[in-house]
Each structure stands twice: as C-alpha cells, then as structure tokens.
Amino acid sequence: MRIAARRRPIRAALVVSLITALSLMATTGLALADASGQPKGITEEANKMHDLYLLVLALGGVVFLAVEAALVFMIIRYRRKNDELPPQTHGNNLLEVIWTTIPIVIVLVLFVFSFITLVDIEHDEDPSALTVDVQGFQYQWQFTYNMNDLGRRPSGRRHAARGAGCDHWQGRAGAPAGDPGG
C-alpha cells in the first residue's frame, strides 16, 4: 500500500506536466503561425508556397505530438513491475490497417495540396515581366534585378536579360566556348 500511495502524486504530476507542456506547445505554435521564420513573400505565389509550408509544418507537428503522447503513455502504462513476461500476442489486423492507412492519408493530403499549389503558381507570364541585368567578371556573375519588376514572378527561362562582360563571359563548366548563357 505504501508504494502505491507514493505513485499517485508522481502520476498526477506527470499527467499535469504533460497536459501543460502540450497546451503550451499548441498555443505557442498558434501564436507563431505568422512568424514561421520565413521572410514575408512579395508575390502571391510566395504566399501560396508559405501556406503549403505551414500545412506541412502543422501535419508534422500533429504526427510528432501523437507519437510522443503514445510513447509517454506506453512508457508509463506498461513499465516493468516484476520479472514476469507479459502475455505474448501475435499480430492485430485492425491496428496494422490503422497504422498503414494513417500515413497513406497524410501523404495523399500532402500530395493533393502540393499539386494544387504547383498548378496555381506555374503559369506563363509576359516574357518581359522581369528584367535582369547580368554582368560577367572573370570568376563570377553579378545579377541586378529591376526593383519595379519584383511585384511579378519570374517564370522559368522566359525573362529579358541584358548582359555585359567586364573581362569576358564565363559560362558553366563544360559549356561551349562563346556560350554567354552557360
């Protein structure tokens, strides 16, 4: 009786600590949703990618909290009390279906929202939407972006580039000689 009486305050303290920690993490996460550590996007596409990032972060946080809660529960509930082996069971079909289905659903949700975001941000812009001044030096490039064009998204390879070489053009390694775009 004496040992059981000592365990009750410890168990209550653990439960209170766990609930406090989880509620603090949840409220801190909600408070920092806008301050996720990323700079503010200047385009609509950047904001859509940021929203996708927050979705992935939230799903990762939910998975982390669920795994940690299950781990703490299992450690406390099934800790070793004596030297007897617990009853041995073989397989649980329902449990295996559940822990296979949950990751599949999470991956499908991530795929669908990633695909929607990709379709939203991938569209052709006017080729003159962004002007980039490129200056080539002996061992470096200098890119200068027109600040008036930064309200629009540069799209792939379709942009206007004006080039000037101080010494000569330097292309990427293995580029054909005289290839200014390499």
Phi and psi in degrees as a GROMACS rama.xvg file:
@    title "Ramachandran Plot"
@    xaxis  label "Phi"
@    yaxis  label "Psi"
@TYPE xy
-64.3737  -40.2519  ARG-2
-67.8278  -42.6489  ILE-3
-63.4485  -34.5233  ALA-4
-67.6381  -33.1382  ALA-5
-73.8699  -29.4761  ARG-6
-74.7357  -27.4407  ARG-7
-60.9782  -47.9488  ARG-8
-64.5773  -34.6899  PRO-9
-66.502  -44.4071  ILE-10
-63.2719  -43.0404  ARG-11
-63.6948  -40.836  ALA-12
-64.5463  -39.0963  ALA-13
-64.3663  -43.7552  LEU-14
-64.3988  -44.9339  VAL-15
-63.5639  -42.3412  VAL-16
-63.0365  -42.9733  SER-17
-64.058  -45.3369  LEU-18
-63.8698  -42.1269  ILE-19
-63.0835  -45.6758  THR-20
-62.7789  -44.085  ALA-21
-64.6118  -41.1476  LEU-22
-68.518  -37.0568  SER-23
-64.2927  -42.5621  LEU-24
-64.5976  -39.4414  MET-25
-66.8659  -45.836  ALA-26
-70.224  -35.4523  THR-27
-66.1116  -40.9008  THR-28
-62.9201  -40.0762  GLY-29
-68.3455  -37.6804  LEU-30
-69.2496  -31.7329  ALA-31
-95.049  11.5605  LEU-32
-58.8659  -37.7978  ALA-33
-83.4408  -24.5914  ASP-34
-103.668  64.352  ALA-35
-83.4308  5.89497  SER-36
92.8161  -2.72442  GLY-37
-100.408  145.272  GLN-38
-67.2063  152.373  PRO-39
-66.1492  132.316  LYS-40
-72.2997  147.502  GLY-41
-102.638  -4.41926  ILE-42
-122.483  163.078  THR-43
-64.2876  -36.0721  GLU-44
-65.6014  -40.5304  GLU-45
-63.1515  -38.7572  ALA-46
-67.2469  -35.9401  ASN-47
-66.6655  -39.9152  LYS-48
-66.5665  -34.8266  MET-49
-65.9801  -39.9808  HIS-50
-63.0149  -39.8359  ASP-51
-64.1329  -39.8836  LEU-52
-60.0382  -44.1486  TYR-53
-64.468  -35.8044  LEU-54
-63.2757  -46.7908  LEU-55
-63.1279  -40.9506  VAL-56
-62.9718  -41.8161  LEU-57
-65.9703  -44.7166  ALA-58
-63.2111  -40.0763  LEU-59
-63.4026  -39.505  GLY-60
-65.2517  -40.4614  GLY-61
-63.9277  -44.2494  VAL-62
-62.7563  -43.8962  VAL-63
-59.9051  -48.9277  PHE-64
-63.8521  -38.906  LEU-65
-65.5902  -42.9549  ALA-66
-66.3296  -43.7904  VAL-67
-66.0165  -39.5958  GLU-68
-64.6973  -42.7185  ALA-69
-64.1374  -38.7293  ALA-70
-63.6946  -47.3416  LEU-71
-64.1351  -41.6967  VAL-72
-60.2682  -46.7424  PHE-73
-65.4153  -38.8068  MET-74
-63.5373  -44.01  ILE-75
-74.6608  -45.0358  ILE-76
-69.9249  -41.0331  ARG-77
-112.138  30.4021  TYR-78
-67.269  157.346  ARG-79
-72.2444  127.086  ARG-80
-108.583  -29.1552  LYS-81
-153.332  -171.239  ASN-82
-88.9441  2.48307  ASP-83
-74.8902  141.181  GLU-84
-75.6325  140.487  LEU-85
-71.524  164.503  PRO-86
-61.117  132.836  PRO-87
-91.8497  128.019  GLN-88
-120.121  157.19  THR-89
-121.518  107.619  HIS-90
70.3877  153.58  GLY-91
-149.424  101.58  ASN-92
-59.5963  -42.378  ASN-93
-61.57  -46.134  LEU-94
-62.2151  -41.2469  LEU-95
-67.0521  -36.4735  GLU-96
-65.9515  -41.3296  VAL-97
-64.5831  -47.6046  ILE-98
-79.0259  -3.89055  TRP-99
-93.4866  -36.5537  THR-100
-71.9235  -40.2364  THR-101
-59.0379  -49.8392  ILE-102
-63.115  -34.8307  PRO-103
-63.1747  -43.4805  ILE-104
-63.0649  -42.9239  VAL-105
-61.7623  -44.9836  ILE-106
-65.0287  -39.9602  VAL-107
-63.8358  -41.3281  LEU-108
-61.9834  -45.6149  VAL-109
-62.5571  -41.182  LEU-110
-62.532  -48.3042  PHE-111
-61.8624  -48.1552  VAL-112
-69.3507  -33.2004  PHE-113
-66.2495  -42.1933  SER-114
-65.2521  -41.9966  PHE-115
-61.7289  -44.2347  ILE-116
-63.8285  -42.5721  THR-117
-61.8892  -43.7357  LEU-118
-63.9216  -38.1306  VAL-119
-67.2649  -35.5832  ASP-120
-93.9251  -16.816  ILE-121
-93.7723  98.7043  GLU-122
-149.736  155.366  HIS-123
-78.9308  135.02  ASP-124
-104.758  171.81  GLU-125
-62.1973  131.019  ASP-126
-57.0976  -22.6538  PRO-127
-96.291  19.9329  SER-128
-66.6934  -26.1539  ALA-129
-139.913  129.262  LEU-130
-107.968  126.851  THR-131
-120.336  122.347  VAL-132
-90.0939  123.49  ASP-133
-114.658  128.228  VAL-134
-122.823  123.945  GLN-135
-100.188  131.835  GLY-136
-112.906  -175.455  PHE-137
-62.0018  -46.8715  GLN-138
-124.985  24.6044  TYR-139
-160.193  166.478  GLN-140
-119.35  149.906  TRP-141
-126.934  123.902  GLN-142
-109.95  130.179  PHE-143
-122.709  122.886  THR-144
-97.7861  140.167  TYR-145
-73.1168  115.943  ASN-146
-64.2475  -22.4607  MET-147
-72.5523  -22.8973  ASN-148
-88.2574  -9.1646  ASP-149
-72.997  -7.87256  LEU-150
-74.0155  -12.5161  GLY-151
-112.562  157.133  ARG-152
-88.5415  129.958  ARG-153
-70.4907  135.411  PRO-154
-114.013  111.145  SER-155
51.1421  -124.479  GLY-156
-98.2903  0.232419  ARG-157
-90.4431  88.3889  ARG-158
-154.09  158.64  HIS-159
-88.0716  130.771  ALA-160
-127.936  130.861  ALA-161
-110.563  128.096  ARG-162
-118.718  150.819  GLY-163
-147.051  139.495  ALA-164
-112.523  128.218  GLY-165
-77.0601  -51.7358  CYS-166
-102.211  -61.5378  ASP-167
-168.586  164.445  HIS-168
-71.7277  136.71  TRP-169
-116.072  117.064  GLN-170
-93.9735  -176.993  GLY-171
-70.9532  162.668  ARG-172
-61.9358  130.923  ALA-173
87.5423  1.41535  GLY-174
-75.4369  149.092  ALA-175
-61.3486  149.432  PRO-176
-61.2402  138.037  ALA-177
80.4542  7.10047  GLY-178
-85.8075  100.524  ASP-179
-71.5648  -18.6099  PRO-180
-92.1388  -1.73817  GLY-181
